[in-house]
Amino acid sequence: MTAQILDGKATAAAIKSDLTARVADLKAQGITPGLGTILVGDDPGSQKYVAGKHRDCAQVGIASIQRELPATATQDEIEAVVRELNEDPACTGYIVQLPLPKGIDENRILELMDPAKDADGLHPMNLGRLVLNEPAPLPCTPNGIITLLRAHGVEIRGAEVVVVGRGTTIGRPMPLLLTRKSENATVTQCHTGTRDLSAHLRRADIIVAAAGVPHLIKPEDVKPGAAVLDVGVSRDESGKIMGDVHPGVNEVAGWRAPNPGGVGPMTRAQLLVNVVEAAERAAAATAS
Ligand SMILES: Nc1nc2c(c(=O)[nH]1)N[C@@H](CN(C=O)c1ccc(C(=O)N[C@@H](CCC(=O)O)C(=O)O)cc1)CN2
């Protein structure tokens, strides 16, 4: 068996095409959505992701606001930029690119953001709304994964899903999305404290690998026909991405989200969705 590809590039392109029309509608009502990004330091991966986010904005007509600080920036200096974007009317939504340099209190930065402008869905109030099943911007990678599976007809309802990892952007929120009534999956979350990872993986219909450990998931860990989404990012000496999933998994899985080209483009597309939805909510509030 050779796995079918969960094509993030094509699915993201379709989402962006829909958003282009919605942004044009907003502009006709006098509202220009603007995405702000705060990038601290010179991590090449983060620089690339942020550049991609602004390229996407240009494609769909969203304005870009970019703030960059050196790796030596202090907590106070970063917080000052967060306050600035909270107040800037041209910035309708923004993100703080993660991870932040060592020594910076990431949670304090996220808490300081205006939850109404949180384009990542990572502000504690918005994560809390997700727990309470209230409307909120959804974390981009988990939402991108669900959209990608749906776009390819992969059954989520009733599926056994194993999420590997427990980070802020993917591992923590992913089970919250998957266990909503609209998805109705059964989720097992694995992490560095899991005793027998392979035993959990072998039962899974869907695997979301977000551990950041190169080639952690081997062909013998995967149930034939399962959908395997590789979200882990490690880089070799030349800077080439090494995912969490061993290439041999292609011969066992039914579906495979490649890395690159799978979940990454979906993360960026869902970010734009959050920005446009926030602007549409603002437009509706102004109209009523
Ligand atoms: N504030 C946030 N920080 C981070 C998030 C996030 O959702 N919000 N997620 C990740 C990184 N990330 C988004 O910022 C991200 C990862 C990957 C891609 C992407 O398009 N990847 C390409 C490959 C790019 C390359 O060659 O390096 C792909 O998969 O095809 C976009 C965004 C951590 N931080």
The ligand as an SDF file (V2000), in Angstrom:
LIG
                    3D

 34 36  0  0  0  0  0  0  0  0999 V2000
    2.3830   31.8840   17.2960 N   0  0  0  0  0  0  0  0  0  0  0  0
    2.5860   30.6710   16.7770 C   0  0  0  0  0  0  0  0  0  0  0  0
    3.8190   30.1390   16.7840 N   0  0  0  0  0  0  0  0  0  0  0  0
    3.9950   28.9080   16.2510 C   0  0  0  0  0  0  0  0  0  0  0  0
    2.9230   28.2120   15.6400 C   0  0  0  0  0  0  0  0  0  0  0  0
    1.6400   28.7970   15.6620 C   0  0  0  0  0  0  0  0  0  0  0  0
    0.6350   28.2200   15.1810 O   0  0  0  0  0  0  0  0  0  0  0  0
    1.5160   30.0320   16.2210 N   0  0  0  0  0  0  0  0  0  0  0  0
    3.1530   26.9960   15.0100 N   0  0  0  0  0  0  0  0  0  0  0  0
    4.5070   26.5990   14.7130 C   0  0  0  0  0  0  0  0  0  0  0  0
    5.1130   27.1720   13.4730 C   0  0  0  0  0  0  0  0  0  0  0  0
    4.2100   27.6140   12.3960 N   0  0  0  0  0  0  0  0  0  0  0  0
    3.4080   28.6720   12.6240 C   0  0  0  0  0  0  0  0  0  0  0  0
    3.8030   29.7010   13.0460 O   0  0  0  0  0  0  0  0  0  0  0  0
    4.3460   27.1360   11.0760 C   0  0  0  0  0  0  0  0  0  0  0  0
    4.9780   25.9600   10.8050 C   0  0  0  0  0  0  0  0  0  0  0  0
    5.1510   25.5420    9.4660 C   0  0  0  0  0  0  0  0  0  0  0  0
    4.6960   26.3150    8.4300 C   0  0  0  0  0  0  0  0  0  0  0  0
    4.9150   25.9560    7.0140 C   0  0  0  0  0  0  0  0  0  0  0  0
    4.3100   26.5450    6.1430 O   0  0  0  0  0  0  0  0  0  0  0  0
    5.7900   25.0140    6.7370 N   0  0  0  0  0  0  0  0  0  0  0  0
    6.1100   24.6080    5.3900 C   0  0  0  0  0  0  0  0  0  0  0  0
    7.6070   24.3680    5.2940 C   0  0  0  0  0  0  0  0  0  0  0  0
    8.4360   25.5800    5.5250 C   0  0  0  0  0  0  0  0  0  0  0  0
    9.9180   25.2260    5.5230 C   0  0  0  0  0  0  0  0  0  0  0  0
   10.4050   24.8030    4.4810 O   0  0  0  0  0  0  0  0  0  0  0  0
   10.5580   25.3820    6.5570 O   0  0  0  0  0  0  0  0  0  0  0  0
    5.3870   23.3030    5.0690 C   0  0  0  0  0  0  0  0  0  0  0  0
    5.0880   22.5370    5.9890 O   0  0  0  0  0  0  0  0  0  0  0  0
    5.1780   23.0520    3.8770 O   0  0  0  0  0  0  0  0  0  0  0  0
    4.0510   27.4940    8.7180 C   0  0  0  0  0  0  0  0  0  0  0  0
    3.8810   27.8980   10.0200 C   0  0  0  0  0  0  0  0  0  0  0  0
    5.4310   27.0040   15.8630 C   0  0  0  0  0  0  0  0  0  0  0  0
    5.2260   28.3410   16.2430 N   0  0  0  0  0  0  0  0  0  0  0  0
  1  2  1  0
  2  3  2  0
  2  8  1  0
  3  4  1  0
  4  5  2  0
  4 34  1  0
  5  6  1  0
  5  9  1  0
  6  7  2  0
  6  8  1  0
  9 10  1  0
 10 11  1  0
 10 33  1  0
 11 12  1  0
 12 13  1  0
 12 15  1  0
 13 14  2  0
 15 16  1  0
 15 32  2  0
 16 17  2  0
 17 18  1  0
 18 19  1  0
 18 31  2  0
 19 20  2  0
 19 21  1  0
 21 22  1  0
 22 23  1  0
 22 28  1  0
 23 24  1  0
 24 25  1  0
 25 26  2  0
 25 27  1  0
 28 29  2  0
 28 30  1  0
 31 32  1  0
 33 34  1  0
M  END
$$$$
